[in-house]
Amino acid sequence: MNRASRFVAALLATMLGVTLLSAPAVASASGTITIGRTWAERTQLRFERLDEGTWRTVDWTQHPFVVGAETVDFHLPTGDYRVAWYRKPYPTFGSGFEDVSTTYFPTSESPDDARVLRVEPDSSVDLTSFVPRPGGHLTGLVSRADGSLLPRVSYVEAFQQRGDEGWMPVSRSDITSDGDYDLGGLDSGPTVVRVSGPSVTGVGYGTQGADAQTYSGGATSEDAAQRVDVVAGRTTVAEPIVMVPNGTLSGVVRTADGLPLNGVRITSDAARAEATTGPDGSWTLGGLREGTYGLSISDPLHRIEYARRDATVQPRRATDVRTDLAHRAPYWRVGPTLDVGPHAVAWDRPMTVDPGVLFQDDAVITGVRWYEGSGPGRVLLATGSSFTAPRTLDGSFVSAEVTAQRKGIESSLSSPAVEVRDPEYFTGRPTTSTTAPVAHELLTARTGTLSPTPSTTTWQWLRDGKAIKGATGTRYRPTASDVGRNVVAQATVQRPGYARAVVRSTSRDVTSARSSVKATLTPRGGRRVAVSGRVTVAKVSAAYVDGSLDVYRSRKGSDRIGTIRVVDGRATTTLTRQPKGKRTYWVRFRPSRDGMTTSQGARASVRVR
């Protein structure tokens, strides 16, 4: 249990009406020093014992003590003692503290002037009247060089020497709206004042911000600070302190050929500071405390090489940092890839490389090399944007290396490697939409029973085994030239890991399209007859049924009395000056397209009025 917790435990026991005697028990060879409880609770107490000519601090918590209502009895071994009050440790965040200074019994500040107390066995020394002396005060004014006052979040600290511990913070004060401060609880002696302004961050080289930590006398370090003589129990007025501004770093980012760059990031991890260049390439990092900082310079667009610079900051100064940087080699946003499966490719499968996407707009792709293997021992296979692995590469790994150039600087990046394997094979064949094609019928090709489903399919229609010019889609309409000839659909199919295959549908001979006609006669009076004809061709769209419809008075077809134009399978006309009475007419279709048959005659009767 530490000093504070043991003392608090003792106080709590007293409040509960219990007298606590700290272990070990009181030794017979010990005496008692009695101290007033009030000040024992409010400030720190020190016992020093003379040990072989040297005064040593006594850890009184290791000896019995009894807390009473108004006093505390300390049971200490026989010996010569010095007793002193001193203020509790410096408050970290400006918390309250007792305005007292170090006081040795009976009233001296120096241990050399202290009265030595002799503790004898079973003796008692009464120090209930021993109280600490009031501390000294140090007051002053803080401002900036332009006369403006610091924000309220600023504060002032006092440092004094504490024996072997050197300069230690002993007091702290906030700064009023008028720039005043009051540091209390000071011992007599030289004192250093430090002012800290509002901070941006507190890492790296300490507090960063517009104002440097400024010491008394306008110094920027403790060693160079002015010493102010303070007397305990009195108020000393220090000279006004004018804050020293922190330093800045600045520069202009340019390329190797002197062009300024916009949007480049300059960062310092130590200061947690960051700047971005403007259109003229300039940048500034302000409010940096004195010291050397590492700067990272990076371009999101990769126009220049990444760089690091060390720069030294001095108070009151703007330091220029040289940031002319070399051009960045071509840099890929998205790397090259092959148009095959992620791991393997069939040895007879053509491969092409997607060169990827470069960050820089002015970078260009200059070449592609295909390699077997990796590392220094890889073997160059070919150049160009595509490559088909031969069977001899079965089991090898192949990759494509893409080369790009920018500002005369080349850079290369390879695609992921894929293994060349013996391919799988397709089964089945494609089909067409009919098993008995006729001229002018629209044929449709399908992958049919092909397995597995191809990832890519290209089509070519063949006539008697030869490619039909322009017939490269899934649909084809045979013409008169195809009548009596063999027409098939040929598919070239591919799929990663499968051998490229060329397969054909079942061959079919094309026949002429057969037509039929139906006529309707309607009497109109005045010896006129309206003729309406409809022509159909099996399997052929009406849009392809054009030609003529001949009208005859006899079946023999030697006495034609009119011809009607057929458009989209329909024809209409009116016959005039026809003999009255019941009449029979014959019509016959004559196609304008080859590959269609002439229809048989169709008969229709009408009574002419």
C-alpha positions in Angstrom: 0.0 0.0 0.0 1.5 3.4 -1.0 1.7 6.4 1.2 -1.4 8.1 0.1 -3.6 5.0 0.3 -2.3 4.1 3.8 -2.9 7.6 5.0 -6.4 7.7 3.6 -7.2 4.3 5.1 -6.1 5.7 8.5 -8.3 8.7 8.1 -11.3 6.6 7.1 -10.8 4.4 10.2 -10.7 7.6 12.4 -13.9 8.8 10.9 -15.5 5.5 11.8 -14.3 5.8 15.4 -11.5 3.3 15.1 -7.9 4.0 16.0 -5.6 2.4 13.4 -2.1 1.4 14.2 -0.1 0.7 11.1 2.1 -2.4 11.2 4.6 -3.1 12.4 3.8 -2.5 16.0 5.4 0.3 17.9 9.0 -0.6 18.7 10.2 0.1 22.2 13.2 2.0 20.8 11.0 4.6 19.1 9.6 8.0 19.9 6.7 10.0 18.6 6.5 13.2 16.6 3.0 14.7 16.6 1.8 16.8 13.7 -1.4 18.8 13.2 -3.8 16.8 11.1 -5.2 19.7 9.1 -1.9 20.5 7.2 -1.0 16.8 7.0 -4.1 16.3 4.8 -3.6 19.5 2.7 0.1 19.3 1.8 3.1 17.0 1.8 5.2 16.1 4.9 8.8 15.0 4.8 11.0 13.5 7.6 14.8 13.4 7.1 17.0 11.3 9.5 20.7 11.8 10.0 22.4 8.6 9.0 26.2 8.4 9.3 26.6 12.1 8.6 24.1 12.2 5.7 20.5 13.3 5.8 18.2 10.7 4.2 14.5 10.9 3.6 12.4 8.6 5.8 9.5 6.7 4.3 7.2 7.3 7.2 4.5 5.0 5.7 6.8 2.1 6.7 6.5 3.1 10.3 3.5 3.0 12.6 1.3 6.2 12.7 -2.0 6.9 14.5 -4.5 9.4 13.2 -6.5 11.2 15.8 -9.2 13.8 15.6 -6.9 16.8 15.2 -3.4 15.2 15.2 -1.3 12.5 13.6 1.2 10.6 15.7 4.2 9.3 13.9 6.3 6.6 15.7 9.8 6.8 14.4 13.1 5.1 15.4 15.5 6.9 17.7 17.6 9.5 15.9 18.1 13.0 14.8 15.4 14.4 12.4 14.5 17.3 10.2 10.8 17.9 9.4 9.5 19.9 6.4 6.3 20.8 4.7 6.3 21.1 0.9 3.5 21.6 -1.6 1.9 18.6 -3.2 3.1 17.7 -6.7 2.5 20.1 -9.6 -1.1 19.8 -10.7 -1.3 18.5 -14.2 -4.3 20.3 -15.5 -4.5 23.4 -13.4 -6.3 21.8 -10.5 -6.3 23.5 -7.1 -3.3 23.5 -4.8 -2.2 25.0 -1.5 -0.4 28.3 -1.8 2.5 27.3 0.4 6.3 27.1 0.0 8.7 24.5 1.3 9.1 25.1 5.1 11.6 23.4 7.4 10.8 23.4 11.1 10.5 25.8 12.6 10.2 28.5 9.8 13.2 28.2 7.4 13.1 27.5 3.6 16.6 26.0 3.6 17.4 22.6 5.2 20.7 24.1 6.4 18.7 26.4 8.7 16.3 23.7 10.0 16.2 22.8 13.7 17.3 19.2 14.4 14.8 17.3 16.5 16.0 14.4 18.7 13.7 11.4 19.0 14.4 9.3 22.1 12.7 6.0 23.1 9.3 6.7 24.5 9.7 10.4 24.0 7.3 12.7 22.3 8.0 15.8 20.2 5.0 18.2 19.7 4.9 19.9 16.4 1.2 20.7 16.2 2.0 24.4 15.9 4.3 23.8 12.9 2.6 25.2 9.8 4.0 25.9 6.3 5.0 29.4 5.1 2.9 31.0 2.4 4.3 30.6 -1.1 5.7 33.2 -3.4 3.7 34.6 -6.3 5.0 35.5 -9.8 2.7 37.6 -12.0 3.1 39.0 -15.5 1.6 39.7 -18.9 1.7 37.6 -22.1 1.0 38.8 -25.6 1.9 38.2 -29.2 4.2 40.3 -31.3 1.4 42.0 -33.1 -0.2 43.0 -29.7 -3.0 40.4 -29.8 -3.7 38.3 -26.8 -3.5 34.5 -26.6 -6.7 32.4 -26.5 -7.9 31.4 -23.1 -6.7 27.8 -23.7 -3.2 29.0 -23.3 -1.4 28.6 -20.0 1.8 29.5 -18.0 4.0 27.2 -16.0 6.7 27.9 -13.4 9.9 25.8 -13.1 12.2 25.7 -10.1 15.2 23.5 -9.2 14.5 20.6 -6.9 17.8 19.3 -5.7 19.2 16.5 -7.8 16.0 16.4 -9.9 16.9 19.6 -11.7 14.3 22.0 -13.1 10.8 20.8 -12.2 7.4 22.2 -13.0 6.0 23.6 -9.7 3.1 25.8 -10.6 0.6 26.5 -13.4 -1.7 29.3 -14.2 -4.3 30.0 -16.8 -4.1 33.3 -18.8 -6.9 35.8 -18.3 -8.7 37.6 -21.1 -6.3 40.5 -20.5 -3.2 38.3 -20.8 -2.4 38.3 -17.1 -1.2 35.2 -15.2 -0.5 34.5 -11.5 1.8 31.6 -10.5 1.5 30.8 -6.8 3.0 28.4 -4.2 6.6 29.1 -5.2 9.7 28.7 -3.1 12.3 31.4 -2.9 14.9 31.1 -5.7 15.4 31.4 -9.4 12.3 30.6 -11.4 11.7 30.0 -15.1 8.4 30.8 -16.8 7.1 28.9 -19.8 4.1 29.9 -21.9 2.3 27.4 -24.1 -0.2 28.6 -26.7 -3.1 26.6 -28.2 -1.9 23.4 -29.9 -2.8 21.7 -33.1 -1.3 18.5 -32.0 0.8 17.2 -29.2 2.9 14.5 -30.8 6.2 14.2 -32.4 8.1 17.4 -31.6 5.6 18.5 -28.9 3.0 21.1 -29.1 2.5 22.4 -32.7 0.6 25.6 -33.5 1.0 29.2 -34.4 3.0 30.0 -31.2 6.1 28.4 -30.0 6.6 27.5 -26.4 8.1 30.7 -25.1 10.2 31.1 -21.9 10.8 34.1 -19.8 13.0 36.6 -21.6 11.5 35.6 -25.0 13.7 32.5 -25.1 12.7 29.3 -26.9 14.5 26.9 -24.6 14.8 26.3 -20.8 18.6 26.8 -20.8 18.4 30.2 -22.5 15.4 31.4 -20.4 15.7 34.4 -18.1 15.7 33.5 -14.4 13.3 35.4 -12.2 14.2 35.7 -8.5 11.1 34.8 -6.4 10.8 35.3 -2.6 8.4 33.1 -0.7 5.5 35.0 0.8 5.9 37.9 -1.7 4.6 38.8 -5.1 7.2 39.3 -7.9 6.2 41.0 -11.2 8.0 39.5 -14.2 8.8 41.3 -17.4 6.1 40.9 -20.1 6.6 37.8 -22.3 6.1 38.2 -26.1 5.3 34.9 -27.7 7.7 33.6 -30.3 6.0 32.4 -33.5 6.7 28.9 -34.6 8.5 28.3 -37.9 7.1 27.2 -41.3 8.2 25.0 -44.1 7.4 25.8 -47.7 8.4 25.0 -51.3 7.2 24.5 -54.9 6.9 21.0 -56.3 8.2 20.9 -59.9 8.9 18.1 -62.3 12.4 17.4 -63.6 11.8 19.7 -66.5 10.6 22.6 -64.2 6.8 22.4 -64.5 4.8 23.0 -61.3 2.4 20.3 -60.2 -1.0 20.8 -58.6 -2.5 18.3 -56.1 0.7 16.9 -54.7 0.6 15.9 -51.0 3.3 16.9 -48.5 2.9 15.2 -45.1 4.9 15.1 -41.9 4.1 12.2 -39.5 6.1 13.8 -36.7 3.9 16.9 -36.7 0.8 15.3 -38.0 0.7 18.1 -40.6 -0.3 17.9 -44.3 -0.4 20.3 -47.2 -1.5 20.1 -50.9 0.1 22.0 -53.7 -1.9 24.7 -55.5 -1.9 25.4 -59.3 1.5 27.0 -59.1 2.9 23.9 -57.2 3.4 25.9 -54.0 2.8 24.5 -50.5 3.2 25.6 -46.8 3.3 23.8 -43.5 2.9 26.4 -40.8 3.0 26.4 -37.0 5.8 23.9 -36.6 8.0 23.8 -33.5 11.7 24.0 -33.7 13.3 20.7 -34.9 14.1 18.5 -37.9 11.1 17.0 -39.7 10.8 14.2 -42.2 8.6 15.1 -45.1 6.8 12.7 -47.5 6.0 13.9 -50.9 3.5 11.8 -52.9 1.5 12.4 -56.0 -1.9 10.7 -56.3 -1.6 10.9 -60.1 1.9 9.3 -60.0 3.5 12.1 -62.2 6.6 12.3 -60.0 8.6 9.8 -58.0 7.7 9.5 -54.3 10.4 11.2 -52.2 11.3 12.0 -48.7 13.1 15.2 -47.5 14.4 16.3 -44.1 13.9 19.9 -43.2 14.9 21.9 -40.1 12.4 24.3 -38.6 13.6 27.4 -36.7 11.3 29.8 -34.7 10.4 33.0 -36.5 11.6 31.7 -39.9 10.1 30.3 -43.1 12.4 27.5 -44.4 12.3 26.8 -48.1 12.5 23.1 -49.0 13.6 22.0 -52.4 11.1 19.8 -54.0 12.1 19.4 -57.7 11.4 15.7 -58.3 12.1 13.2 -61.1 9.4 12.0 -63.4 7.5 8.9 -62.3 7.8 5.9 -64.6 4.5 4.5 -66.0 2.4 3.2 -63.2 -0.6 0.9 -63.5 -3.9 1.6 -61.8 -5.2 -1.8 -63.1 -2.6 -4.4 -64.1 -2.5 -6.5 -67.3 -4.8 -9.6 -67.5 -5.3 -12.4 -69.9 -8.7 -13.2 -71.5 -8.7 -16.8 -70.2 -9.7 -18.5 -67.0 -8.0 -17.5 -63.8 -5.7 -20.5 -63.6 -5.4 -22.5 -66.8 -5.8 -22.3 -70.6 -6.0 -25.0 -73.3 -2.8 -25.3 -75.4 -4.6 -24.6 -78.6 -6.6 -21.6 -77.2 -5.6 -18.2 -78.6 -4.8 -15.8 -75.8 -4.9 -12.0 -75.8 -3.8 -9.6 -73.2 -5.6 -6.6 -71.8 -2.8 -4.1 -71.1 -4.6 -2.7 -68.0 -5.1 1.0 -67.1 -2.3 3.4 -66.4 -2.5 6.3 -63.9 -0.8 8.8 -66.2 -2.7 10.1 -69.2 0.6 10.7 -71.1 1.8 7.1 -70.7 1.6 4.8 -73.7 1.8 1.1 -74.2 4.8 0.2 -76.3 4.9 -3.6 -76.5 3.9 -7.0 -75.2 6.2 -10.0 -74.6 5.0 -13.6 -73.8 7.1 -15.6 -71.5 7.3 -19.2 -70.2 8.1 -19.4 -66.5 9.2 -16.6 -64.2 12.2 -14.9 -62.8 15.7 -14.7 -64.4 15.3 -18.0 -66.2 12.0 -17.3 -68.0 12.0 -17.9 -71.7 10.7 -15.5 -74.3 8.0 -17.1 -76.5 6.6 -14.4 -78.7 5.7 -10.7 -79.0 2.5 -9.0 -79.8 -1.0 -8.7 -78.3 -2.0 -12.3 -78.8 -0.4 -15.8 -78.5 -1.5 -19.4 -78.9 0.3 -21.9 -76.8 1.5 -25.0 -78.7 1.0 -28.4 -77.3 4.7 -28.6 -76.3 3.9 -26.1 -73.5 1.5 -28.5 -71.8 2.1 -28.1 -68.1 4.1 -24.9 -68.4 3.1 -21.4 -67.0 2.7 -18.5 -69.4 2.4 -14.8 -68.8 2.4 -11.6 -70.8 4.7 -8.7 -69.9 3.3 -5.3 -71.0 5.8 -2.4 -71.5 4.8 1.3 -71.3 6.7 4.5 -71.7 6.4 8.0 -70.3 8.7 11.0 -70.6 11.3 8.6 -72.1 11.1 6.3 -69.0 10.0 2.7 -69.5 8.2 0.4 -67.1 6.9 -3.1 -67.4 4.3 -5.2 -65.6 3.4 -8.8 -66.1 0.0 -10.4 -66.1 -0.8 -13.3 -63.7 0.6 -16.5 -65.1 -1.7 -19.3 -66.3 -1.0 -23.0 -66.8 -1.2 -24.5 -70.2 -3.1 -27.8 -70.1 -4.5 -30.5 -72.4 -7.9 -29.1 -73.3 -11.4 -30.7 -72.8 -13.6 -31.2 -75.8 -17.1 -30.2 -76.8 -19.8 -32.8 -77.6 -23.0 -32.4 -79.7 -23.7 -30.2 -82.7 -25.7 -27.1 -83.5 -29.2 -27.2 -85.1 -31.3 -25.1 -87.4 -35.0 -24.1 -87.2 -36.2 -26.5 -89.9 -35.4 -29.9 -91.3 -36.8 -29.1 -94.8 -35.7 -25.6 -95.8 -37.2 -23.8 -98.8 -36.0 -20.8 -100.8 -36.8 -17.5 -99.0 -37.6 -19.2 -95.7 -35.8 -17.6 -92.7 -33.5 -20.1 -91.1 -32.3 -19.7 -87.5 -29.2 -21.5 -86.1 -28.9 -22.6 -82.5 -26.2 -24.2 -80.4 -28.5 -27.2 -80.0 -26.9 -30.2 -78.2 -23.5 -28.6 -77.8 -22.1 -29.3 -74.3 -20.9 -27.5 -72.3 -22.4 -24.2 -73.3 -19.8 -22.2 -75.2 -18.6 -18.9 -73.8 -18.2 -17.5 -77.3 -19.7 -18.6 -80.6 -19.2 -17.4 -84.2 -21.4 -18.5 -87.1 -20.9 -19.1 -90.8 -23.5 -20.4 -93.3 -22.2 -22.8 -95.9 -23.5 -23.7 -99.4 -22.2 -27.1 -100.6 -19.4 -26.7 -98.0 -18.3 -23.3 -99.0 -18.9 -20.1 -97.1 -21.8 -17.9 -98.2 -20.5 -14.3 -98.4 -22.0 -12.1 -95.6 -23.9 -15.0 -94.0 -22.2 -14.8 -90.5 -25.1 -14.4 -88.2 -27.5 -16.8 -86.5 -30.1 -16.2 -89.3 -30.0 -16.9 -93.0 -32.7 -16.7 -95.8 -31.9 -19.1 -98.7 -32.2 -17.6 -102.2 -32.9 -19.2 -105.6 -29.2 -19.9 -105.9 -29.6 -22.3 -102.9 -32.4 -24.4 -104.5 -31.2 -27.9 -105.0 -28.0 -27.3 -103.0 -26.9 -28.2 -99.5 -27.0 -25.5 -96.8 -25.7 -25.9 -93.2 -24.9 -23.6 -90.2 -21.2 -23.9 -89.0 -20.3 -22.8 -85.5 -16.9 -22.0 -84.1 -17.1 -22.4 -80.3 -14.7 -21.7 -77.5 -14.6 -22.0 -73.7 -11.7 -21.7 -71.2 -10.1 -25.1 -70.7 -11.7 -26.6 -73.9 -10.3 -27.1 -77.3 -11.6 -24.7 -79.9 -14.2 -26.6 -82.0 -15.7 -26.1 -85.5 -19.0 -28.0 -85.7 -21.9 -28.0 -88.3 -25.6 -28.6 -88.2 -27.1 -31.5 -90.2 -27.0 -30.8 -93.9 -30.2 -30.1 -95.7 -31.1 -29.5 -99.4 -33.1 -26.4 -100.2 -36.2 -26.8 -102.4 -38.4 -24.3 -104.2 -41.1 -22.7 -102.3 -44.6 -23.9 -103.3 -47.3 -21.2 -103.8 -51.1 -21.4 -103.8 -53.7 -18.8 -104.7 -57.3 -18.1 -103.7 -59.5 -15.7 -105.7 -62.8 -14.0 -104.8 -65.1 -12.4 -107.5 -67.7 -9.8 -106.6 -70.2 -8.3 -109.1 -70.3 -4.5 -109.2 -73.0 -3.9 -111.8 -72.6 -2.3 -115.1 -70.8 -5.4 -116.3 -68.0 -4.9 -113.8 -66.5 -7.6 -111.6 -64.2 -7.0 -108.6 -61.3 -9.5 -108.3 -59.4 -10.1 -105.0 -56.6 -12.6 -104.8 -54.5 -13.9 -102.0 -51.2 -15.8 -102.6 -49.5 -17.9 -99.9 -46.1 -19.6 -100.1 -45.4 -22.3 -97.5 -42.8 -21.3 -94.8 -42.2 -17.9 -96.5 -43.3 -14.6 -95.0 -45.9 -12.7 -97.0 -43.4 -9.8 -97.3 -41.5 -12.0 -99.8 -44.5 -13.0 -101.9 -44.5 -10.7 -105.0 -45.3 -11.2 -108.6 -48.4 -11.2 -110.9 -51.9 -12.7 -110.9 -53.2 -13.6 -114.4 -57.0 -13.8 -115.0 -58.3 -16.1 -117.7 -61.8 -17.0 -119.0 -60.8 -20.6 -119.5 -58.7 -23.2 -117.8 -56.4 -23.6 -120.7 -55.0 -20.2 -120.0 -55.0 -19.0 -123.7 -57.5 -16.2 -123.3 -56.0 -14.0 -120.6 -58.2 -10.9 -119.9 -56.1 -9.2 -117.2 -53.0 -9.2 -115.0 -52.9 -8.0 -111.4 -49.8 -7.0 -109.5 -49.2 -9.0 -106.3 -47.6 -7.2 -103.4 -47.1 -8.9 -100.0 -49.2 -11.8 -101.2 -52.3 -9.8 -102.1 -53.8 -8.5 -105.4 -57.0 -6.6 -106.3 -58.5 -5.2 -109.5 -61.8 -4.6 -111.3 -62.7 -6.2 -114.6 -65.0 -4.1 -116.9 -67.3 -4.7 -119.9 -67.8 -8.4 -119.0 -70.5 -10.4 -120.7 -73.6 -10.6 -118.6 -74.8 -13.9 -117.0 -73.0 -16.5 -115.0 -69.3 -16.5 -115.8 -66.4 -18.6 -114.6 -62.8 -17.2 -114.3 -59.4 -18.8 -113.7 -56.4 -17.1 -111.9 -52.8 -18.2 -111.8 -49.8 -16.7 -109.8 -46.5 -16.0 -111.5 -43.8 -15.2 -108.9 -41.3 -12.4 -109.5 -38.7 -14.2 -107.3 -36.8 -17.2 -108.4 -37.1 -20.2 -106.2 -40.9 -20.1 -106.0 -43.2 -22.3 -108.1 -46.0 -21.0 -110.3 -49.2 -21.9 -108.7 -51.9 -24.1 -110.1 -54.9 -22.2 -111.5 -57.8 -21.4 -109.1 -61.4 -21.2 -110.3 -64.1 -18.7 -109.2 -67.6 -18.0 -110.6 -69.8 -14.9 -110.5 -73.0 -13.7 -112.2 -72.3 -10.5 -114.1 -75.1 -7.9 -114.2 
